[in-house]
Amino acid sequence: MLCPGDICPRPVGDRVTQAHYTDRIACLFGHMTKKKLVSGPAVVRAAGELIVIVVGVLIALWADQWWADLQDQRTEKTYLAALTEDIDVTLTSLQRNLNSLSRLRDAASTALSRDSQHHDKDATLFGLALFEIDFVDHRLSSYQDLKNTGRLALIRDKRIRDGLADVERMLEQVRAAQSDLIGLHHTVIDPFLARQPELGQIVMAGYAATDTGTLGQAGFALPNDLIETATAFDAERLLSSPELPGILALRVVLLSEMMESNVKLTQLLESLRSQIEAGLVNQ
């Protein structure tokens, strides 16, 4: 052997690294120079060992890369499966939210078209039309994990990565629409009710007594006899208020925008799920 173990150290442990082979090649040529092995047979033997070492390095590098790629593929498959589950959960939540938003928008539209001669069950109607808010913070936790850990590149299909980016942008639009509705309540609806607190209290109380929505859970309540005697009278006052049509119209517009954003988000998620499922089949 041209490069004995005492001259060229062996690798530590079981793993043969690229650095070991590089050191061995350098050691080999240093040993040849020191011994002045310039004869034909020695050169042939050295060349043969050099070829073996180079081939070994290439095989080791290929094996390492193959193993790393295999691990990445397994991790990618795990994330794709998690994304599919997140999308299914989000789609279910979106459908519930769409149904609720549709109910609130219909109530606001109905209240907007009412007149003071038709005010049966107005406490419930105006509770839905003016007070109820249904928000859902939709998030794809597996996608956030990919971004936060810097593993997004594990998703090799660019279409899936682009789809995830589109979903994230649409999620921001959904949150913006929700913020607009909250702003409407803080800047328009609440001051309107504050100027006529008795009306606001009775509408809220009637809504809480006849519906299991947010206000009922929040504990808004007045004695039933007060609700029964005062709701109709105050509903007439509310319908005659010049500010009411504008407030209800704003509610209709903002609720419609929230529904439109949710529909677009649903379409993006369904398209993304199809791409992910196709990617899982091809792996």
RASUL-V36687 format. One record per helix or strand of 3 or more residues. SS is the DSSP state (h for helix, s for strand). FROM is the first residue (numbers start at 1). TO is the last residue. Records with the same first field share a line. If there is no record, write none. Layout:
BEGIN
SS=FROM-TO  FROM-TO
END
This chain:
BEGIN
h=18-35  40-113  122-131  141-148  152-154  158-194  197-210  214-218  224-240  244-282
END
